[in-house]
Amino acid sequence: MSKPTALVYHDGRSDPAAWAKRCGVSQEACELLAAADFIDLHLDLDVPVRLYGYNPSQRHEPAKKSPRLWGQTDFPRLREAGFTGVVYDIATNPVRPPKNRLETTKRNLTVAQGRTEHHPEDLAYIRTYGDYVRARSENKLALWLSLQGGNALLADPSVLDGEMGDALHRITLMHLTSSRLGSTSSPAGRDGGITPLGREFVERCNRKRILVDLAHSGKKTFWGALEAHDPSLPPIVSHTGVEGVLPHWRNVDDAQIRAIADRGGVVGVMYQSAFLEKLWMFQRGSRAKILDHLEHIFQIAGEDVPAIGTDYDGAITPPADLADVTEHPKLIQDMLDRKWSHQRILKLLGRNYLRVVEAVRP
């Protein structure tokens, strides 16, 4: 292992007034962000790391002209943006053979866990709510490990009963393809609903206290998974848009939002422009639409349900005015300009999700 090093970044929280001036927002916005539990429910930073060797420990400059599908974050900029926790996602490659996919997933999880050891002053791999509280008190960025695509484990789902199940914070049941667990919401798969194996998988996650994420699930699969889900535990949708603002195959409808709310879960709004507003391919939208989707969730389910699941670095085209993670003070300013209360903002930034985490793994 290489020698442990500290990340190099500018911590705006130490001087909110200077941070506000640099970002062109009010001091109130930066003071609020500095005090907040700020959690991203779905970060795909590991995709460019694995795809082409992107260095997550280096502070990269954001793209200034054309949009990039990757490079929206790195560990220094996540710290600079004020994040206190991220759900660090390991995406599943659906074209790998099942056995090879499982072994690759094991290796990817081990490497991701070990990455925190390079920066012990700044990063903390965590498993529980108590771990998060400790990392927060030590001024470290907390990382929960998650898996996108339960089909990664289909060669042997029983691995969840051991150390892998202890390590994983959350599993997104489906991804962009259907599997022997159920069906994706993507046009790439027909929604035949959850399978018996999918029901067993949900039940296994519940027993192991692994959060079940229904983002990407087809509607029949979504409702079937909820039927199989332990009613005493909260399910979530980590990163999505809402059909009440933009009808789209990737977005959830009002009934789905209410169902998650009734179980005590949260719904995270993502930053993919095409899921937020009607655009041409690769056209970038406006960050105002993120707030429109959050506002709709408030109206449908109340203030305890909305959250943020950016999907940064997951081959998305984020809004042109929120293309880089460090621009989040501007989003907070937008919330204040809409006359949202501090309590509402603090809830959606992290408190809502922490309530879920504490209920599943105290």
C-alpha angles and dihedrals in degrees: 000000000000120000113281113256137183119246116249113229143123111259105212091184090075091063112021092177093058090042090053092049091050092050097040095240137114122282087238090064093052094043089052092049092046091055096043133100094236114193133175110208094200125028118168097189090129091067097073089036090060096032101055109354098267108181109234092188094061122083104238123198114244120247110269101193123015120032119257125214089215138023097066093125146018132171096270093049092046087056091044090052092057099249113159097185140013133188099230108212129212107201122213122235103222095197095063117099110260097250093045089046092055094049091046090050091052090051094046092051092050092050092047092050091050093051091077089061090068091062108030092160093057110025134051126186105217139184107183143039088254090054089054093050090051093048090048092052089052092050093244130141106248118220123198114192118230139175125225109208120027088213086082087079101041093108087067118356089180088079085084089068090067139043095318090059089050091051099047117085097184142002123207099217097212136021131183096314133051119247142179087285097061144288135312125229088231120107085240089079137042113233105243092156132242117325128225087256089052091053091051089049092053090048091049090052090050092052090050092045093241113152113247112222117200098190110128092022119133113241095255090047090048093054093042091051091052090052090054094042121102103256091216092063127068120241120202144202102219103191127010147115124241127247091219087073101028125009104223137145089243096054133084125235130230094264090055092049091051091048092054090046092050089056093050095254135131137237117218120208115221132213103232102128096213091057092051102049140001108275142148116264113291091002111139121233135200130279087229087077091062087061091046090058092045090048091054091054089050089053095046101039111009136248097303095068113054121089139155124260104168102185086209113174090019094114091273132144103228124199113291090238094049100038094129128050093231091066093074095109085071091057090051089050089053089054091052090047088056088056094245111164122246088245092055092049094047091050096053093042094059119313094086092054094044089057088057093046092051091050092053104035113009 
